[in-house]
Amino acid sequence: MVFFNEQSTQLATFEPAYDSDGKVWRQAVAHGTLTAKVGYQLIVNEYGPVTAALADAINYAYLIVPNAAVASGATFWGQIGGYCASLVTPSLSTAVGHALSVLDGALADAGVDYTGLGGQVAVNVTATTSATAHNVILVPELMIGTT
């Protein structure tokens, strides 16, 4: 259980939360209106954890996925680890075990099994052909974006 009192200097906690089903969550402030099941970056600003759009940049961030839509400026708990059904992606054809990576500011099939290389954020658990939603295991670690 996470204990945190919002303050004028920090709006969300840095402490992760863990569910009994293996999911890992982090709290953040939405940088804009967020869409359910879309991946965003979890970074930090002057008020603590905050989201940002995926970017074509080489930076460290968590991939955070809101389960429901979030209003701009709202504090929410987003998933960063464990099984995530229907993660929204560009149209991808993937094999079971393939890594999904953040490449050029978007989620992409790494074309190989997950090994923890730069940009890899999830493991695909269902084979797909030209799908825009994927069932994955999110990896609850800092990732580094790739270009």
C-alpha positions as CSV (number, residue, x, y, z in Angstrom):
1,M,0.0,0.0,0.0
2,V,1.3,3.4,-0.9
3,F,0.9,6.3,1.5
4,F,1.3,9.8,0.0
5,N,-0.1,13.2,0.8
6,E,-0.2,15.5,-2.3
7,Q,1.6,18.7,-1.6
8,S,2.0,22.0,-3.5
9,T,5.5,20.9,-4.4
10,Q,4.8,17.2,-5.4
11,L,1.5,16.0,-6.9
12,A,2.2,12.3,-7.3
13,T,4.3,9.7,-5.5
14,F,7.4,7.9,-6.8
15,E,6.4,4.7,-5.0
16,P,5.1,1.9,-7.2
17,A,2.1,-0.2,-6.3
18,Y,1.9,-4.0,-6.9
19,D,-1.2,-6.1,-7.4
20,S,-1.6,-9.7,-6.5
21,D,-2.0,-10.5,-10.2
22,G,1.5,-9.3,-11.0
23,K,0.6,-5.9,-12.3
24,V,2.8,-2.9,-11.4
25,W,1.4,0.6,-11.2
26,R,2.9,4.1,-10.9
27,Q,1.1,7.4,-10.2
28,A,1.5,10.4,-12.5
29,V,-0.1,13.7,-13.5
30,A,-1.5,13.6,-17.1
31,H,0.3,16.0,-19.4
32,G,-2.8,16.3,-21.6
33,T,-6.0,14.2,-22.2
34,L,-4.8,10.6,-22.1
35,T,-6.5,7.7,-24.1
36,A,-7.1,4.3,-22.4
37,K,-4.6,1.6,-23.4
38,V,-2.2,4.0,-25.2
39,G,1.4,4.0,-24.0
40,Y,3.0,7.3,-22.8
41,Q,6.3,8.2,-21.3
42,L,6.5,8.6,-17.5
43,I,9.0,11.3,-16.8
44,V,9.5,13.9,-14.0
45,N,8.9,17.7,-13.9
46,E,8.9,20.2,-11.1
47,Y,5.9,18.6,-9.5
48,G,7.0,15.0,-9.7
49,P,5.9,12.1,-12.0
50,V,4.2,13.3,-15.2
51,T,3.3,11.8,-18.5
52,A,4.6,12.8,-21.9
53,A,3.9,11.6,-25.4
54,L,6.3,9.0,-26.8
55,A,9.0,10.9,-28.6
56,D,11.7,10.3,-31.2
57,A,14.4,10.8,-28.6
58,I,17.1,9.0,-26.6
59,N,15.9,9.5,-23.0
60,Y,15.1,7.3,-20.0
61,A,11.4,6.9,-19.1
62,Y,8.9,4.2,-18.1
63,L,6.2,3.2,-20.5
64,I,2.9,4.0,-18.6
65,V,-0.5,2.8,-19.8
66,P,-3.7,4.2,-18.4
67,N,-6.6,1.7,-18.1
68,A,-9.2,4.4,-18.7
69,A,-9.2,7.9,-20.3
70,V,-7.6,10.5,-18.1
71,A,-8.3,14.3,-18.1
72,S,-5.5,16.7,-18.6
73,G,-3.9,17.6,-15.3
74,A,-5.5,14.8,-13.4
75,T,-3.5,12.5,-11.1
76,F,-4.0,8.8,-11.9
77,W,-2.4,5.3,-11.5
78,G,-1.1,3.9,-14.8
79,Q,0.2,0.4,-15.5
80,I,4.0,-0.1,-16.0
81,G,4.4,-3.8,-15.5
82,G,2.6,-7.1,-15.9
83,Y,0.0,-8.4,-18.3
84,C,-1.7,-5.7,-20.4
85,A,-4.5,-6.6,-22.8
86,S,-5.1,-4.6,-25.9
87,L,-2.2,-2.2,-25.8
88,V,-2.8,0.3,-28.6
89,T,-0.1,0.2,-31.3
90,P,0.4,1.2,-34.9
91,S,-0.5,-1.7,-37.3
92,L,2.0,-4.5,-36.4
93,S,2.4,-8.2,-37.3
94,T,4.2,-9.8,-34.4
95,A,5.2,-13.3,-33.1
96,V,4.8,-14.6,-29.6
97,G,7.8,-13.6,-27.5
98,H,8.8,-10.7,-29.7
99,A,9.7,-7.5,-27.9
100,L,7.8,-4.3,-28.5
101,S,10.2,-1.3,-28.6
102,V,9.8,2.4,-28.6
103,L,11.4,3.3,-31.9
104,D,11.2,6.8,-33.6
105,G,8.6,7.8,-31.1
106,A,6.2,4.9,-31.6
107,L,5.7,1.3,-30.4
108,A,7.2,-1.1,-32.9
109,D,7.9,-4.8,-33.2
110,A,11.6,-5.4,-32.4
111,G,11.6,-8.4,-34.8
112,V,13.3,-10.5,-32.1
113,D,12.5,-12.0,-28.7
114,Y,12.8,-9.7,-25.7
115,T,16.4,-9.4,-24.5
116,G,16.3,-6.1,-22.7
117,L,18.0,-4.1,-25.4
118,G,17.5,-0.3,-25.5
119,G,13.9,0.7,-26.3
120,Q,12.4,-2.7,-25.4
121,V,9.4,-2.2,-23.2
122,A,7.1,-5.2,-23.5
123,V,6.9,-8.8,-24.6
124,N,4.2,-9.8,-27.1
125,V,2.1,-12.8,-25.8
126,T,-0.3,-13.3,-28.8
127,A,0.7,-13.7,-32.5
128,T,-0.9,-10.9,-34.6
129,T,-1.2,-9.9,-38.3
130,S,-1.7,-6.2,-39.0
131,A,-3.2,-5.6,-35.5
132,T,-3.5,-2.3,-33.8
133,A,-3.9,-3.8,-30.3
134,H,-1.6,-6.3,-28.6
135,N,-1.6,-8.4,-25.5
136,V,1.7,-7.9,-23.8
137,I,3.7,-8.3,-20.6
138,L,4.9,-4.7,-19.8
139,V,8.4,-4.7,-18.4
140,P,8.5,-2.4,-15.3
141,E,11.9,-1.0,-15.9
142,L,13.3,2.3,-17.2
143,M,13.6,2.1,-20.9
144,I,15.8,4.2,-23.2
145,G,14.1,5.5,-26.3
146,T,15.7,4.7,-29.7
147,T,15.7,6.6,-33.0
